[in-house]
Amino acid sequence: MKKEDLRIVFMGTPEFAVGTLKALVDGGYNVVCVVTQPDKPVGRHQDTLQPPQVKVYAQEHGIPVLQPVKMKDEVFVEQLRSYHADLQVVVAFRMLPEIVWAMPRFGTFNVHAALLPQYRGAAPINWAIINGETRTGVTTFFLDHEIDTGRIIMQHEIAIGPEDNVETVYDALMEKGAEIAIETIDKIIEGNGHVESMPQEQLTTSGEELHNAPKLFKENCIIDWNKSAKQVHDFIRGLSPIPGAWTPFGTDGKQTIKIYDSRLTGLATDKHAGRFFQHEGRLMASAGGEMLELKSVQLSGKKRMSAKDFLNGRKL
């Protein structure tokens, strides 16, 4: 089988998915259709529709686009079936019903931004950094009934540096995700639709703790200053630049402040947890009995700014 003969339906929504779709198009693979989320209302009055980045790319390259509201909708299912896909590739999309993922004769595989079975869920990059991991990666696996539990095809690993944040790891994994998707498709082509895969249980060791990666909401992005400075630092970079770690600010507690960049100092302090103060002209916060330097912040209602700009004219 040649790659031009393999009919591929691609499913994804954000920029992370565009990296893989672009690799498929540039590589001459036969992408017959793209499935993505409906256009999103934006603006003050929600009267402007913003198309997903995957849709924009697909339209620029003449690829048909489907945008179902419900994945089980009969009209959508029939439209999808009309493309006679041999294989479906999913990157940063939504949970699929069996009627969709079981449709192609060679199945549906997903590119997941973690080393499964670790970090199953919607926010694997964030939680790996929050938990202080020093490595992560990408995994391709066949979709199954339960989310992120299917048989693993391939994995590629990358290092997480001590100052990496979501943005830097995201960029590295987007590139790795495109690479592993191409390699997985090539293996499927070489095997004429068949490829070796293994159950995720084979990659776990006895007693190993499995971390999940649940969706992020405002409530689980608040900083706990009673944790160690290292844990707070990891939490901040694991949420930077989006959605941003935050904490109440000011004596009345009505304001909040997001923190995007921090540095460990190793300096002890007896100030109570969460206290903001100046030390040698630098903005600090007390975390677990240590000074944590804050480098980039954003007060509610204000633009993001450097610590130096924040301190100008402000007495702490």
N, C-alpha and C positions, 0 to 999 in steps of 0.2 A: 504494500500500500504506500502511495506517495502522500505527502502532506497536503498537496492540492486536492486530493480525493477525500480527505477526512473532513466531514462537515461539522463545524464547531459552532455551538451557541455559547456566547460569553455572557456572564451575569456579574454585575458589580455596579457600584455607584460613585465612590469618592475618588480623589486623585490617586490614592494608593492602588486602586484597580486599573486606572488609566495606564500605569507603568506596564502592567502585564498585557493589556489590550494592545498597546503600541508595539510591544515586542512581537506579538502574534502577527499584526499587520505588516510590520517591517520585515518579518521573517518569511512572509509569503504564505502563511497558513490561511486556510479557507474559513474565515469567520462569516457565517451566513446570517447571523442575527445577534443583536445585543439586547439583553433584558436588564432594565434598571428601574429605580424608584420613580414615581411620578414627580413632575416639577414641583418645587417647594415655594409656597407663598412667602415673600419677603417684603421688607419695607414697613414703615410706620402703620399703614393701613392694610397690610397684607394683600395689596392689590397688584403686586408684580410677581410673576412666576419666574423662578430661577431654575434652569435645567441642571440636572446632575452633570458632573464633569465627564463622566463616561458617555453620556448622550451627546454632549458637544463634540467629543472626539469622534464618535461613531458617525455622526451626521457629516462631519468634515471629510470623512473617508467613504461616504456613500453606503454605509452599512445600515440595514433596516433596524429600527428600534421599537421594542415593546415596553410599555410602562404600566403593568397591571397594578391595581389597587389591592386586589386580593389574588394570591397565587393559585387558589383553587377555582377561580372564576372560569366558567365553562368556555366562554368566548376566548379568553386568554389561552387556556389549555389547547383549544383547537388551533389557534393561531400558531402556538409554539410547535405543535405536532406537524403543522404544514411545512416546517423547515427541514424535517427528516434528519435531525442531527444525529451524528454518530457518537458525539461526545459533548458534554457540557462542562465548562470551566467556570468556577465560581470564585470571586475574589471580593472580600469586604461587601457582602450583600446581606441577605436576610435568610431566616430559616425556610427551607423548602419543603413542601409536602411530598409524600412518596410519589404521587401521580406525576410530579415534575421531575424529581431527581432520578426516578427509575425509567424515564422515557427513552433516553438514548440507548442504543444497543451496547455501547462500551461503557455506559454509566456516566456518573457525574463526579468530578473531583473538585476539591476546595483547596485554595492556597491560604493557609492560616499563619498569622504572624507570631508564632511561638513554636517551641519544641514540644509538641504534644507527646504524652498526655498532660503535660504541664500547661497551665493557663488556657483552659477551655473557657470560652465566653467572648463577650463583645469588646473588651478593652485589654487585650493581652500585652500590648507594648507598654501601656501605662503601668499595669500591675507588676510586670517584671522589674521595671525600674524602681517602683515604690518599694518593692520587697528587697531591693539591694542586690539583685542578681548581677553576676558578672558576665553572663552569656545568655543569649537567646537565639532565635533563628526562625526559619520558615519550614512549614510542613505541608506536603500534599497528601491528601487522604480521600478515599471514596466516601461519599455521603451515605449515611445510614439513618435509621429511625431516630436515634438520639443525637443531639447537637454535639458536634466536634468529637465524636467517639468512633468514627469509621476506621477501616483498615488503612494503615499508613503505607504510602508508596515511597516517598523520599523525604529527607530532611537535610537542610544546610544550616550551619551554625555561624553566628557572628559574636564578637566580643562586645560587651557594654563597658565603656570606660567610666571612671569614677565621676566625671563631670558631664557625661552624656545626658541629654534630656530626650523628651519624646520626639522632638523635631529631628535630631540627629539620628536617632535609632530608626525612626519612621523612614527617613530617606534611604538609609542603608538596607532596610528590610524590603522597601519597595523595589529596589534594584535586584536583591536576592530573590524576591518573589517572582519577578519576571523570568529570571534565569531558571528557577526550579520548575516553573510552569512549562517552559519550553522543553526542558529535559524530560519531564514527565510525559508530555505529549509524544516526544520522539520515542520514548520507551514503548508507549502504547502502539505507535505506528510500527516499530520494529517487531513487536509481538503480534501484529495483525489484530489488535484489539485486546490482547491479553498482556498483563503486566503483573509481576510479583508484588504482593503486599502482605503486611503482617498486622495482627491484632495489636492494639495499643498496649495491652497487658504485658506483651513481651518486652516492652521498653521500660518497665518499672521494676525496681528492686524491692525486696521485702522490707517493709517498714517505712518506705519513702513517702513523704508527705506530698500530696498533690495540691497545688495552688490553683484556685479558680480566678477568672478575670471578669467579674460582673460589670454590667453597664455602670457608667459613672453619672452621678447626680450631684447637685449642689450639696446635699446632706453628707455625702461621703468624700467631699473635697475639702472639708474643714480641717485645719491643722491642730493636732494634739501636741501642745508645747511641753507636756509632761514626759513625752518620749525623749529618747536620746537625741543629741544634735545630729548624729549620723542618720537616724531614722527620719527626722524632720527634713533634713537636706534631701534624702532620697525621695521623700513624699513630694517635695516642691518640684524637683526635676522630673519626677514621674507624672506631673500634671502640667508641665510647661512645654509649649505655650498655651495649649488648650487641654482642659477647660480652665486650668489655673487653680492652685491651692490658695485658700483664703482664710482669714481670721477676723473676728470683730476688732474694731479699732476705735479708740477714743473713750472718754470717760462715760459718755451716755450709752455706748454700745450700739448706736444707731448706724454708724458708719462701718464699712468693711474695707479690707485691703487685701488685694491679691499679691502674691509674691511669686516671681518668675525665675529668679536667679539667686542662689545663696552660695556661701563658701564656708567650709569648716575652718575654725581658727585654733581649736585645741585649748582655748583659754577658758579658765574656770570663772564662774560668776555666782554671787549669792542672791542675785535679783530673782524675783519670783517668776515662774514659768510664763512665757508669753509677753514679758515686759520689753518694750522697745526703748532703746537708749543709744546715745552716742559714745563711741570709744575711739579716741585718737582720730576724730574727724570722720569715722565710719559709722554707718547705721548697723546696729546690732539688735538681736533679740535673744532672750534667755530661753534655752531649750535644754532640758535635762541637766541643769547645772553648768552648762557651757555657753559661751558666746557664739552665736551663729551670725555671720555677717550676711546682710541682705543687700543684694546688688541692684535689683530691678523690681519695682513695685508699681501698683496701680490702685489708688484710692477709688472708692465707688463714686461714679459720676465724673471721674477724671481720666486722662490718658495715661498710658504706661510711661514711667519715667525712671531715670537712674536714681540711685540712692543719694547721690550728690544733689541733684535737683530737688529731691524730696526734702532734704535737710535744709536747703536754702530758705532762710526766713522762718524756719520752724524750730521751736524750742522743745526738746524732749527732756 
